[in-house]
């Protein structure tokens, strides 16, 4: 999947769940700037990060891929 697609999907679920970038980055143990890069599509999340993101948001990777 393209980097930009992951970023848009993460941002969409983050907003849907009511997280700010700052609050969400704290929950997943990432800096706000790195989360911003991922959401803008300039950085690709690794598998470990995707697992943490899905866990905090309460969605599966399959759900994330179907947005």
QUILINUR-V887961 format. One record per residue. N is the residue number from 1. RES is the residue in one letter. PHI is phi in radians with two decimals (NA if undefined). BURIAL is + if it has 9 or more other C-alpha atoms within 8 Angstrom, else -. D_FIRST is the distance of its C-alpha to the first C-alpha in whole Angstrom. Layout:
BEGIN
n->N res->RES phi->PHI burial->BURIAL d_first->D_FIRST
n->N res->RES phi->PHI burial->BURIAL d_first->D_FIRST
END
This chain:
BEGIN
n->1 res->X phi->NA burial->- d_first->0
n->2 res->X phi->-1.19 burial->- d_first->4
n->3 res->X phi->-1.00 burial->+ d_first->7
n->4 res->X phi->-1.07 burial->+ d_first->9
n->5 res->X phi->-1.07 burial->+ d_first->7
n->6 res->X phi->-1.07 burial->+ d_first->7
n->7 res->X phi->-1.05 burial->+ d_first->11
n->8 res->X phi->-1.13 burial->+ d_first->12
n->9 res->X phi->-1.18 burial->+ d_first->11
n->10 res->X phi->-1.08 burial->+ d_first->13
n->11 res->X phi->-1.06 burial->+ d_first->16
n->12 res->X phi->-1.08 burial->- d_first->16
n->13 res->X phi->-1.19 burial->+ d_first->17
n->14 res->X phi->-1.05 burial->+ d_first->19
n->15 res->X phi->-1.19 burial->+ d_first->21
n->16 res->X phi->-1.03 burial->- d_first->21
n->17 res->X phi->-1.49 burial->- d_first->23
n->18 res->X phi->1.48 burial->- d_first->25
n->19 res->X phi->-1.54 burial->+ d_first->24
n->20 res->X phi->-1.43 burial->- d_first->25
n->21 res->X phi->-1.05 burial->+ d_first->22
n->22 res->X phi->-1.14 burial->- d_first->25
n->23 res->X phi->-1.12 burial->- d_first->26
n->24 res->X phi->-1.21 burial->+ d_first->22
n->25 res->X phi->-1.07 burial->+ d_first->22
n->26 res->X phi->-1.12 burial->+ d_first->25
n->27 res->X phi->-1.09 burial->- d_first->24
n->28 res->X phi->-1.70 burial->+ d_first->21
n->29 res->X phi->1.26 burial->- d_first->23
n->30 res->X phi->-2.33 burial->+ d_first->21
n->31 res->X phi->-1.31 burial->- d_first->23
n->32 res->X phi->-1.06 burial->+ d_first->23
n->33 res->X phi->-1.15 burial->- d_first->22
n->34 res->X phi->-1.20 burial->+ d_first->19
n->35 res->X phi->-1.04 burial->+ d_first->18
n->36 res->X phi->-1.05 burial->+ d_first->18
n->37 res->X phi->-1.09 burial->+ d_first->16
n->38 res->X phi->-1.14 burial->+ d_first->13
n->39 res->X phi->-1.14 burial->+ d_first->14
n->40 res->X phi->-1.43 burial->+ d_first->15
n->41 res->X phi->1.53 burial->+ d_first->12
n->42 res->X phi->-1.65 burial->+ d_first->14
n->43 res->X phi->-2.43 burial->+ d_first->13
n->44 res->X phi->-1.73 burial->+ d_first->10
n->45 res->X phi->-1.29 burial->+ d_first->11
n->46 res->X phi->-1.50 burial->- d_first->12
n->47 res->X phi->-1.06 burial->- d_first->12
n->48 res->X phi->-1.08 burial->- d_first->16
n->49 res->X phi->-1.15 burial->+ d_first->15
n->50 res->X phi->-1.04 burial->+ d_first->12
n->51 res->X phi->-1.11 burial->+ d_first->15
n->52 res->X phi->-1.12 burial->+ d_first->18
n->53 res->X phi->-1.02 burial->+ d_first->16
n->54 res->X phi->-1.11 burial->+ d_first->16
n->55 res->X phi->-1.11 burial->+ d_first->19
n->56 res->X phi->-1.15 burial->- d_first->21
n->57 res->X phi->-1.41 burial->+ d_first->20
n->58 res->X phi->1.25 burial->- d_first->21
n->59 res->X phi->-2.27 burial->- d_first->17
n->60 res->X phi->-1.56 burial->- d_first->15
n->61 res->X phi->-1.10 burial->+ d_first->12
n->62 res->X phi->-1.13 burial->- d_first->12
n->63 res->X phi->-1.07 burial->- d_first->14
n->64 res->X phi->-1.09 burial->+ d_first->11
n->65 res->X phi->-1.31 burial->- d_first->9
n->66 res->X phi->-1.68 burial->- d_first->11
n->67 res->X phi->-1.30 burial->- d_first->13
END
